[in-house]
Amino acid sequence: MKSMRIIFTKHGELKFTPQGGRDMRIRYSRKEDILLIEVSDEPIDYAEEVGPIIVHFTKDENPVLLEILDASEFLAEATKVAMRQGEGEVEVSV
């Protein structure tokens, strides 16, 4: 069984570290309905938008930050697909 360290910060962030992995931060803005997933602290060079998701990359094309716009709608749809599909990976079209 893999373990994971999870920390809730006073600023409303969720920070987790998979076993043997690096820290990731997750923040949600209720006012803007945006979910931010920070996967690296490397400098951002450029971003690409695909549907409701904006992915920020380093100059070496490594993802740094994911912004999920209209997050409540996106997550509701992803949850519906996952519930119908059952176990395994879920792919949501954007």
C-alpha positions in Angstrom: 0.0 0.0 0.0 1.4 3.4 -1.0 1.3 6.2 1.6 0.7 9.9 1.1 1.3 12.9 3.4 -1.6 15.4 3.3 -1.5 18.9 4.8 -4.3 21.4 5.0 -2.9 24.9 5.3 -4.5 27.9 7.0 -4.8 29.6 3.6 -7.3 26.9 2.3 -4.7 24.9 0.4 -4.3 21.2 0.2 -0.7 20.0 -0.1 0.1 16.4 -0.6 3.2 14.4 -1.3 2.9 10.9 -2.8 5.4 8.4 -1.3 8.8 9.1 -3.0 7.3 12.0 -4.9 7.5 15.8 -4.7 5.0 18.1 -3.0 1.9 19.2 -5.0 -0.4 22.0 -3.9 -4.1 22.2 -4.7 -6.1 25.4 -4.3 -9.7 26.3 -5.1 -11.2 29.7 -5.6 -14.9 29.5 -4.9 -15.4 33.1 -6.1 -13.7 32.4 -9.5 -14.6 28.7 -9.6 -11.0 27.8 -10.5 -9.1 24.8 -9.3 -5.3 25.3 -9.3 -3.0 22.3 -9.2 0.7 23.2 -8.7 2.9 20.2 -9.6 6.2 22.0 -9.6 7.9 25.2 -8.4 9.9 25.6 -11.5 9.6 28.9 -13.4 6.7 29.1 -15.9 7.7 29.9 -19.5 4.4 29.6 -21.4 0.8 28.2 -21.2 -1.6 26.3 -23.4 -5.3 26.2 -23.1 -7.3 23.1 -24.0 -11.0 23.5 -23.3 -11.5 24.5 -19.6 -7.9 23.6 -18.7 -4.9 25.9 -18.9 -1.5 24.1 -18.4 1.5 26.2 -17.6 4.9 24.8 -18.7 8.6 25.3 -18.2 10.9 26.1 -21.1 11.7 22.3 -21.2 7.9 21.6 -21.6 7.4 20.2 -18.1 4.0 21.0 -16.6 4.1 23.4 -13.6 0.5 24.5 -13.0 -2.9 23.3 -14.1 -5.8 25.7 -14.0 -9.2 24.1 -14.3 -11.8 26.8 -15.2 -15.4 26.3 -14.2 -14.0 23.6 -11.9 -17.3 22.7 -10.2 -18.9 21.8 -13.6 -15.7 20.0 -14.8 -15.5 17.9 -11.6 -19.2 17.1 -11.6 -18.9 15.8 -15.2 -15.7 13.8 -14.4 -17.5 12.3 -11.3 -20.5 11.2 -13.4 -18.2 9.6 -16.0 -16.2 7.8 -13.3 -19.4 6.5 -11.5 -20.8 5.1 -14.8 -17.4 3.6 -15.8 -16.5 2.0 -12.5 -12.9 1.2 -11.7 -10.0 2.3 -13.8 -8.8 5.5 -15.4 -11.3 8.2 -16.4 -11.0 10.3 -19.5 -13.1 13.4 -19.8 -13.4 15.2 -23.1 -12.7 19.0 -23.0 
